[in-house]
Amino acid sequence: AVLAPDGVLAAINRLDLEAAKARLVTLSEANEGKNAGVSAAQMSLAIASAQRYQQAYLAAITAEELQLPLGEAGDMLELKAIEYAADAGLNLHLATGRNKSREQVTPLSEHFTQLDVVFPVLTEGADPVARQSFLAILNIGASLRVANEFLNRIDPARMSQDLPAIDLQIAGTDSISASLGQDANPDWARSLARELLSIAQILEGLNAFAIGKLRTADLKVSRILDENRDLFVVQSLL
């Protein structure tokens, strides 16, 4: 249900949040009374919050109101669409040219260091937790994708392996997790903060493994797996 081609993770990475939420609800019901069921239920609530921002974002695109500083020298470009392609992931379609007559298609992955720019605060006074949830879900989806790609390359029969480091720079992880983890927030938001911090630490551990720091890798990854076995991000690893 999590790693299947039509599972939760695939739905998150194509921004089909409604499908991801439905699959998480099914997963929570199948694991009722278990910690894994609680984690799935918390993630479904987090995605419901993220959907509120997503809906406002898509409405701004439809209304031709979304101007982003993604041009040369930070020029403002109008976002016309954000679409998923099986071979490239999520792409931004930006109007360029004097009369906005040309279209520039750029992978969202090229802007992971400026997600707060691509997904700005849309209206003054809007629920900040919805936007933070959306950014956290995007981060978790991208991080799990590269973590599983890395794990797929590991040969368990070989002690020494030449593995490339994970090249994923996503801005805002610490600030988003700190904001979501505030005591005043609901349980699901604090749980989402744990999910976000945990996958970030897992990536650090995998990178330590890639450069041969096996003890560091073991300490970082094993601790997460031992202490947080029922988290969504742990269940989503191969």
C-alpha positions, 0 to 999 in steps of 0.5 A, spaced: 500 500 500 505 504 501 511 502 496 506 499 490 506 503 483 499 505 485 501 506 493 501 512 497 508 514 496 507 514 488 501 518 489 505 523 494 510 524 488 505 526 483 501 530 488 495 526 487 494 528 495 487 525 495 489 518 492 495 518 498 490 520 503 485 515 501 490 509 501 493 512 508 486 511 511 485 504 508 492 503 511 490 505 518 483 501 518 487 495 516 492 496 522 487 499 527 489 498 534 497 498 532 502 503 532 502 503 524 495 504 524 496 510 528 502 513 524 498 512 517 492 516 520 496 521 522 499 522 516 492 522 512 490 528 517 497 531 515 495 530 507 488 533 508 491 539 511 496 540 505 490 539 501 488 546 503 494 549 501 494 545 494 487 547 493 489 555 494 495 554 490 491 551 484 486 556 484 491 562 484 494 558 477 487 558 474 486 565 476 493 567 473 495 570 479 501 566 481 508 570 479 514 567 481 521 570 481 524 564 477 526 568 471 533 570 470 536 575 475 530 573 479 525 576 474 517 574 475 514 569 471 507 566 471 506 559 473 501 556 468 501 549 471 504 544 475 504 537 472 507 530 473 510 526 467 512 519 469 519 520 466 521 527 469 517 527 475 513 534 477 514 540 472 513 547 472 510 550 466 512 558 466 510 563 461 516 567 458 517 572 453 514 579 452 507 577 451 508 571 455 507 567 449 513 562 450 513 556 455 519 554 459 518 547 462 523 546 468 523 540 473 521 542 480 527 538 483 531 544 480 528 548 485 528 544 491 533 549 495 527 554 494 521 551 495 518 557 499 519 561 493 515 556 488 510 555 494 509 562 497 504 564 502 498 566 498 494 570 502 495 574 508 492 571 514 492 564 511 493 558 515 500 557 516 500 550 518 497 548 511 502 550 507 508 547 512 504 541 511 504 541 504 512 543 504 513 537 509 509 532 505 513 534 498 520 534 502 518 527 505 516 524 498 522 526 494 527 524 500 523 517 500 524 516 493 532 518 493 533 514 499 529 508 496 533 509 489 540 508 494 538 502 498 536 499 491 544 500 489 546 496 495 549 489 494 548 486 501 553 481 499 559 486 499 562 489 505 566 495 500 561 498 495 562 504 491 556 508 492 554 515 490 552 520 495 545 522 495 545 529 492 538 532 495 538 539 497 531 541 500 531 547 504 527 549 510 527 542 513 529 544 520 524 550 520 518 547 518 519 541 523 520 546 528 514 550 526 510 543 526 512 540 532 510 546 536 506 544 542 500 548 540 499 544 534 495 538 533 498 531 534 498 530 527 502 536 526 507 534 531 507 527 528 509 530 521 515 534 524 517 527 527 516 524 520 520 530 516 526 530 521 527 522 521 527 521 514 532 527 514 536 523 519 536 517 515 538 520 509 544 523 513 546 516 515 545 513 508 550 518 505 555 517 511 554 509 508 556 512 501 563 515 504 565 509 508 563 512 515 559 505 517 559 507 524 556 513 523 551 510 518 549 505 523 548 510 529 544 514 525 539 509 521 539 504 526 537 509 532 531 511 527 529 504 525 529 502 532 526 508 536 521 509 530 519 503 527 512 505 526 513 511 522 510 512 515 517 514 513 520 507 516 515 503 513 516 506 506 523 504 506 525 498 502 
